[in-house]
């Protein structure tokens, strides 16, 4: 395969994980990037705010970069865009809602005036070097979602991104299956398809079913209704608004992201709210509890979200009261099950009734189940297939589904982030890799917290810290002051004065056995750490971090 005649498809994220979606398409001197999202930190990533892709390969090849194409406005697809745009100057293409949500992020990063944003409609095509990208109307749990048809010199690629097939969507059109079928008839070299719900049989329930559930629940409610959902799910919010209007209730909105998304959605015409429906939180005492509906963030149990703060009685405007009905209208993002369960338990303890997905149809996934995936495979009939957006088990199940529908196993590629899928007129194969992985964002720092820092943070969180301070005379090696010992997260010094005294004596005795004048400061520090570590483990069974500080006079 000659490189200049070969298309390279390089996932830098979103493979064997859910989140951090970003894929590079490269041919000769042209390159485009599809999506650039974040993933939320795992439990052991102590202190980390978000995790973004390692896009060093893109930065190194920025002279080839023709455009950044966004499929929809979820965090795992646009959350890392500002970090990429700080490194490269590239035009961005997406639908109105997608770019509307991105604008808030660019404003926070002070990039709004330096980035070229190009709004496209589904059905439009944009030329980017040797590539032509067509936006195809799709359905998902956010408005203005699009699948992509990428026309390349070696053939057509279809990228479904996140999708479901909803025949009765709340707003907008159904997924444009006709266009997908036309592309399939003309020949598709490669299909990249969402694998999130491949383990679920049948079809994803329509969003409209959720609206019917809201109406049944609202009709029976005796007190305040509090609905927590994803801020970006505008269609869900619209159905909450519709149910509130039907039962003559006023709405109060809690959560900054919810305010922002509802404002942008209303401006763009994706959300319709009659004047007077939404009231200020300060006016809630003017209404009876049964006349109020709260729409809030916090469906994933996020500690600082509106719903969590209400449940902990730390919200400035509202708290959970006995008789409240709380509806958690979302499914758990993998890894969030524990905080959601803790939230539900906390709400129940405060006297609220709680309705959640496992006991009522108050959530519809935005991802296709097996029958919808089969339909896409049938319509597209791709020559090659690359499952995306899922952990390894999801990708493997999706590959098995394709095989069951007649695809040859050798034409299916279960990728890894950073691996290169090469396609040319002769075929396709995985060959080589580029730098990939993740960068951790901690405050204003990007990538400066690595595994060693995380290891130290974990160490501190488990066993605490001991600081040993002493002063030496350089000429003689005599200890002039100390050793003084302070601890954090190890023992409470006032209640463990005997242990602290024993630690001081141990250090002093061990140092007296050494010729400190000839050792040097670094050797003295190393000796203190080793002897004290062994002593503490024998004495307490703990292994705190030890920081010796030796001052010379």
Residue pairs with C-beta under 8 A, 6 or more apart in sequence:
1 422
1 424
1 426
1 429
1 431
2 424
4 28
5 153
5 154
5 424
5 425
6 27
6 154
6 422
6 423
6 424
7 25
7 26
7 27
7 152
7 153
7 154
7 422
7 423
7 424
8 24
8 25
8 26
8 27
8 420
8 421
8 422
9 23
9 24
9 25
9 157
9 190
9 192
9 386
9 420
9 421
9 422
9 423
10 23
10 24
10 25
10 26
10 57
10 418
10 419
10 420
10 421
10 434
11 22
11 23
11 24
11 388
11 415
11 416
11 417
11 418
11 419
12 22
12 23
12 24
12 53
12 54
12 55
12 57
12 58
12 417
12 418
12 434
12 436
13 19
13 20
13 21
13 22
13 37
13 39
13 53
13 417
13 436
13 438
14 20
14 21
14 22
14 23
14 35
14 37
14 76
14 388
14 389
14 417
15 388
15 395
15 415
15 416
15 417
16 390
16 391
16 392
16 395
16 416
16 417
17 39
17 391
17 417
18 39
18 76
18 196
18 333
18 334
18 389
18 390
18 391
19 37
19 38
19 39
19 40
19 76
20 37
20 38
20 39
20 51
20 52
20 53
20 76
20 80
20 438
21 35
21 36
21 37
21 76
21 77
21 161
21 388
21 389
22 33
22 34
22 35
22 36
22 37
22 53
22 55
22 80
23 33
23 34
23 35
23 159
23 192
23 388
24 31
24 32
24 33
24 57
24 58
25 31
25 32
25 33
25 34
25 131
25 150
25 152
25 157
26 61
26 64
27 130
27 131
27 152
27 153
27 154
28 130
28 153
29 64
29 129
30 64
30 66
30 128
30 129
30 130
30 131
31 58
31 61
31 64
31 65
31 66
31 129
32 65
32 66
32 67
32 68
32 69
32 128
32 129
32 131
32 133
32 150
33 58
33 65
33 67
33 68
33 69
33 84
33 90
34 69
34 70
34 71
34 148
34 150
34 159
34 161
35 69
35 70
35 71
35 77
35 78
35 161
36 53
36 55
36 68
36 70
36 77
36 78
36 79
36 80
36 81
36 83
36 84
37 53
37 74
37 75
37 76
37 77
37 78
37 79
37 80
38 50
38 51
38 52
38 75
38 76
38 79
38 80
39 50
39 51
39 76
39 438
40 50
40 51
40 333
40 335
41 48
41 49
41 50
41 51
41 440
42 335
43 335
44 454
44 458
45 51
45 440
45 454
46 454
46 457
46 458
46 461
47 442
47 449
47 457
48 440
48 441
48 442
48 449
48 454
49 441
49 442
49 443
50 79
50 80
50 441
51 438
51 439
51 440
51 441
52 79
52 80
52 83
52 438
52 439
52 441
52 446
53 80
53 436
53 437
53 438
53 439
54 435
54 436
54 437
54 438
54 439
55 80
55 84
55 87
56 435
57 434
57 435
57 436
58 65
58 84
58 87
58 88
59 87
59 88
62 87
62 88
62 89
62 90
64 129
65 88
65 90
66 90
66 128
66 129
66 131
67 90
67 91
67 92
67 93
67 126
67 128
67 133
68 81
68 84
68 85
68 90
68 91
68 92
68 93
69 93
69 94
69 126
69 128
69 133
69 148
70 77
70 78
70 81
70 92
70 93
70 94
70 98
70 99
70 102
71 77
71 94
71 98
71 138
71 145
71 146
71 147
71 148
71 159
71 161
71 162
72 78
72 94
72 95
72 97
72 98
72 138
72 140
72 142
72 144
72 145
72 146
72 161
72 162
73 94
73 97
73 98
73 100
73 101
73 102
73 142
73 144
73 232
74 141
74 142
74 162
74 232
75 232
77 161
77 162
78 98
78 101
78 102
78 105
79 105
81 92
81 102
81 105
81 106
82 105
82 106
82 108
82 109
82 111
83 439
83 441
83 446
85 92
85 106
85 109
85 111
85 114
85 115
86 109
86 111
89 114
91 116
91 117
91 118
92 99
92 102
92 115
92 116
92 117
92 118
93 118
93 120
93 126
93 128
93 133
94 102
94 117
94 118
94 119
94 120
94 146
95 119
95 120
95 121
95 122
95 135
95 144
95 145
95 146
96 119
96 121
96 144
96 268
97 142
97 143
97 144
97 234
97 264
97 265
97 268
97 270
98 144
99 117
99 119
100 264
100 265
100 267
100 268
101 232
101 260
101 261
101 264
102 117
103 112
103 117
103 264
104 260
104 264
106 112
106 115
118 126
120 126
120 135
121 135
122 135
122 136
122 137
122 138
122 144
122 146
122 176
123 134
123 135
123 136
123 137
123 176
124 134
124 135
125 132
125 133
125 134
125 135
126 132
126 133
130 152
130 153
131 150
131 151
131 152
132 150
132 151
133 148
133 149
133 150
133 151
134 148
134 149
134 150
134 151
135 146
135 147
135 148
136 146
136 147
136 148
136 149
136 175
136 176
136 179
136 180
137 146
137 147
137 172
137 173
137 174
137 175
137 176
137 179
138 145
138 146
138 147
138 160
138 161
138 163
138 175
138 176
139 145
139 163
139 164
139 165
139 166
139 169
139 172
139 174
139 175
139 366
140 161
140 162
140 163
140 164
140 366
140 367
141 162
141 164
141 207
141 230
141 232
141 233
141 235
141 236
141 364
141 365
141 366
142 232
142 233
142 234
142 366
143 171
143 172
143 234
143 235
143 265
143 270
144 172
144 270
145 161
145 162
145 163
146 161
147 158
147 159
147 160
147 161
147 163
147 175
147 180
148 157
148 158
148 159
148 161
149 156
149 157
149 158
149 179
149 183
150 156
150 157
150 158
150 159
152 189
154 189
154 423
154 424
154 425
155 187
155 188
155 189
155 190
155 383
155 423
156 183
156 186
156 187
156 188
156 189
157 188
157 189
157 190
157 191
157 192
158 180
158 183
158 188
158 190
158 191
158 192
158 380
158 382
159 192
159 388
160 191
160 192
160 193
160 194
160 368
160 376
161 194
161 389
162 194
162 196
162 366
162 367
162 389
163 175
163 194
163 366
163 367
163 368
163 372
164 175
164 204
164 364
164 365
164 366
164 367
164 368
164 372
165 174
165 175
165 177
165 203
165 204
165 368
165 372
165 375
166 174
166 175
166 204
166 206
166 207
166 208
167 174
167 206
168 206
168 207
168 208
169 206
169 207
169 208
169 235
170 207
170 208
170 211
170 235
170 238
170 239
171 234
171 235
171 238
171 270
177 375
177 379
180 376
180 379
180 380
181 379
183 380
184 379
184 380
184 381
184 382
187 383
188 380
188 381
188 382
188 383
189 382
189 383
189 384
189 423
189 428
190 382
190 383
190 384
190 385
190 386
190 421
190 423
190 428
191 376
191 377
191 380
191 382
191 384
191 385
191 386
192 386
192 387
192 388
193 373
193 376
193 377
193 385
193 387
193 388
193 398
194 367
194 368
194 373
194 388
194 389
194 390
195 387
195 388
195 389
195 390
195 394
195 395
195 397
195 398
196 365
196 367
196 368
196 389
196 390
196 394
197 204
197 365
197 367
197 368
197 369
197 370
198 369
198 370
198 373
198 387
198 390
198 394
198 397
198 398
198 401
199 393
199 394
199 397
200 365
200 369
200 370
201 369
201 370
201 371
202 369
202 370
202 371
203 369
203 371
203 372
204 364
204 365
204 366
204 367
204 368
204 369
204 372
205 361
205 364
205 365
206 364
207 235
207 236
207 239
207 364
209 361
209 364
210 236
210 239
210 329
210 361
210 362
210 363
210 364
211 239
211 242
211 243
213 360
213 361
213 362
214 227
214 239
214 240
214 242
214 243
214 327
214 362
215 243
215 246
217 225
217 325
217 327
217 355
217 360
217 362
218 225
218 243
218 244
218 246
218 247
218 249
218 293
219 247
221 290
221 325
222 290
222 323
222 325
223 289
223 290
223 321
223 323
223 324
223 325
224 289
224 290
224 292
224 293
224 294
224 321
224 323
224 324
224 325
225 244
225 249
225 292
225 293
225 294
225 324
225 325
225 327
226 293
226 294
226 296
226 307
226 310
226 320
226 324
226 325
226 326
226 327
226 352
227 240
227 293
227 294
227 295
227 296
227 326
227 327
227 329
228 296
228 297
228 298
228 299
228 305
228 306
228 307
228 326
228 327
228 328
228 329
228 330
229 236
229 237
229 240
229 295
229 299
229 328
229 329
229 330
230 236
230 299
230 330
231 237
231 255
231 257
231 258
231 260
231 261
231 262
231 297
232 261
233 330
233 366
234 261
234 262
234 265
234 270
234 271
236 329
237 258
237 261
237 262
237 265
237 271
237 295
238 270
238 271
238 272
240 251
240 293
240 295
240 329
241 251
241 271
241 272
241 273
241 277
243 293
244 250
244 251
244 277
244 293
245 274
245 277
248 291
249 290
249 291
249 292
249 293
250 277
250 278
250 279
250 287
250 291
250 292
250 293
251 273
251 277
251 278
251 279
251 292
251 293
251 294
251 295
252 278
252 279
252 280
252 281
252 284
252 292
252 293
252 294
252 295
252 318
253 259
253 262
253 278
253 294
253 295
253 296
254 281
254 294
254 295
254 296
254 297
254 306
254 307
254 310
254 315
254 317
254 318
255 296
255 297
255 298
255 305
255 306
256 297
257 297
258 295
258 296
258 297
258 306
262 271
262 273
262 295
265 271
266 272
266 273
279 287
281 317
281 318
282 317
284 292
284 317
284 318
289 321
289 323
289 324
294 318
296 305
296 306
296 307
296 310
297 305
297 306
297 307
298 305
298 306
298 307
298 308
298 309
298 310
298 343
299 307
299 328
299 329
299 330
299 340
300 330
300 332
300 333
300 336
300 339
300 340
301 308
301 336
301 338
301 339
301 340
301 341
301 342
301 343
302 308
302 339
303 339
306 315
307 326
307 343
308 343
309 315
310 318
310 319
310 320
311 320
311 343
311 346
311 347
311 350
312 346
313 319
313 320
320 326
320 347
320 350
320 351
320 352
321 350
321 351
321 352
322 350
322 351
322 352
323 351
323 352
323 353
324 351
324 352
324 353
325 352
325 353
325 354
325 355
326 347
326 352
326 353
326 354
326 355
327 354
327 355
327 356
327 362
328 340
328 343
328 344
328 354
328 355
328 356
328 357
328 362
329 357
329 362
329 363
330 357
330 363
331 357
331 363
331 365
332 340
334 391
340 356
344 354
344 356
347 354
348 354
355 362
356 362
357 363
368 376
370 401
373 398
373 401
374 401
374 405
377 385
377 401
377 402
377 405
377 407
378 405
382 407
383 411
383 428
384 411
384 412
384 413
384 423
384 428
385 399
385 402
385 407
385 411
385 412
385 413
386 412
386 413
386 414
386 415
386 421
387 394
387 395
387 398
387 399
387 402
387 412
387 414
388 395
388 415
390 398
392 414
395 414
395 415
396 414
399 409
399 412
399 414
402 412
403 409
403 412
411 428
413 421
413 428
413 430
415 421
415 430
416 433
417 436
417 437
418 433
418 434
418 435
418 436
418 437
419 430
419 432
419 433
420 430
420 431
420 432
420 433
420 434
421 428
421 429
421 430
422 428
422 429
422 430
422 431
439 446
439 447
440 446
440 447
440 449
440 450
440 454
442 448
442 449
456 545
459 543
459 545
460 489
460 545
461 489
463 489
463 490
463 542
463 543
463 544
463 545
464 487
464 488
464 489
464 490
464 491
464 542
464 544
464 545
465 487
465 488
465 489
465 490
465 544
465 545
465 546
465 547
466 485
466 486
466 487
466 490
466 503
466 532
466 536
466 544
466 545
466 546
466 547
467 485
467 486
467 487
467 547
467 548
467 549
468 482
468 483
468 484
468 485
468 507
468 528
468 532
468 546
468 547
468 548
468 549
469 482
469 483
469 484
469 485
469 486
469 548
469 549
469 551
470 479
470 481
470 482
470 483
470 484
470 507
470 511
470 548
470 549
470 550
470 551
471 479
471 480
471 481
471 482
471 550
471 551
471 552
471 553
472 478
472 479
472 480
472 516
472 524
472 550
472 551
472 552
472 553
473 480
473 552
473 553
474 552
474 553
475 517
476 517
477 515
477 516
477 517
477 518
477 519
478 516
479 508
479 511
479 516
480 553
483 504
483 507
483 508
483 511
483 528
484 504
485 500
485 503
485 504
485 507
486 493
487 493
487 500
487 544
489 544
490 542
490 544
491 499
491 500
493 500
499 539
499 540
502 539
503 532
503 535
503 536
506 531
506 532
506 535
507 528
507 531
507 532
510 527
510 528
510 531
511 524
511 527
511 528
514 524
514 527
516 524
519 527
521 550
521 552
524 548
524 550
525 548
525 550
528 546
528 548
528 550
529 546
529 548
532 546
533 543
533 546
536 542
536 543
536 544
537 543
